[in-house]
Amino acid sequence: MIRSIPLETARPRDEGADEDPSPGDARVALVTLGCAKNLVDSEIMVGLLARGGFRTAASADDADVAVVNTCAFIGPSQKESIDRILELAALKREGRLGGIVVAGCMAQRYQADLMREIPEIDAVVGTGQVDAIARVAHRVRRGGRAIVEVGPAGTAVDLAAHRALSTPRHLAYLRIADGCDFRCTFCIIPQLRGDLRSRPFESVVEEATRLAESGVRELLLIAQDSTSYGEDRYGSSRLPELLRALAQVPGIEWVRVHYTHPKTWSEALIQVFEEVPQVCRYVDIPLQHVTDRMLRRMRREVDGEGQAGLLRSLRKRLPGIAIRTHFIVGFPGETEEDFEELIQRVEQEEWDHVGCFAYSREDGTPAGRMKEQLPERVKVERRRRLLEVQQGVAARVWGRWVGREVEVRIDAPGGKPGQYVGRLEQQGYEVDGVTRVRAKAEAPLLAVGEKARVRITRARRYDLEAEVIG
Ligand code: SF4
């Protein structure tokens, strides 16, 4: 997903901070690709660039420097990153853009090779060197070329205090850790982000408190593997404790946990979901596959029954829970039988939100060296079939909400008077369907960020429609 974060609209962490009172005429454009963790890095870069005296260019073709924060997770996201860089390179050749800085996972992965391939690139900044962004951007503005600011993966320092938020005022991503200790055979992330590094407990709670003071009501917890939070720093997972502490932060109404791993769920964590009302009845748990053979080849460190049992107990103990999961199809060695078993499970389990990638062969990964690679057409066809089955499931699952009276958080006006876009607790921000809300013409305006009581009137595949009641 491509996002541009204008510095002016991005809210510095706390109003009135000692920013450069007279931003120089240095103009920068920042483009973010990839996941929410990359977005947080971009928000940090925005804050640092603003403090470094940069102001936003209306668009890249009016900037002294363009910073593109890239994603290198899989082939399609690498292609999107390259396409974006090439667009900027064309602007530069036409004299409409001063300099190009490539940051993020492509910079970490390909470093100087990127500049050899695309000579219009002036600098590369690694995932651990975000704190150098303003200095590098100024060097590029002053004519610096061939700048490589890339260190070993996983050297990023805790820069959360510099974030300039880009999400709607009432919600914010809260990164609790970076890197990952798992070694799934298809995944390049540990090579780009390093091993698991959990932020200090106090630093996370402090940031949540600052966010709440600035109007945030919903925290979206992110990491590569949230359920392992604290393992590296405290010797065991402290996610349950952290969730209880975040729920106590005045003003915080919803705490949503993204990127959990089936191996690192615990009894203590399930109890928090049972007992703490602020923790959303929403579980984001990528499974990647369901057969033992595939899970072993992916080195997911769980077996089919292990993860199925966990999901059964989540459903049993947490009524109303929505489960978001993700699969990779066409993994090397995946047989038609493996795939059929996956499809049957998707049909039977009726998971609320399902995403699916066709396996992307990545250099430098064990799976990339496996012999049993499948033809691209088989991968694409299996992805099409899985998503087709999920469409049917989604119609059933969301159809059951019709007639129910529930709370919706209003995220934005809906384009016409009395219309709004919102989400149930069971719908994640930007990644899931939404609830389109209609209020009576004479009804008072609903405030963005607040909750409204509604009756669900209709389900449209992944989205819901609702009318305000009471
Ligand atoms: S859990 Fe596996 S897929 Fe997720 S970031 Fe870690 S290695 Fe990659």
Residues whose N, C-alpha, C, O or C-beta is under 5 A from the ligand:
A	BS01	SF4	C180 F182 R183 C184 C187 I189 Q224 D225
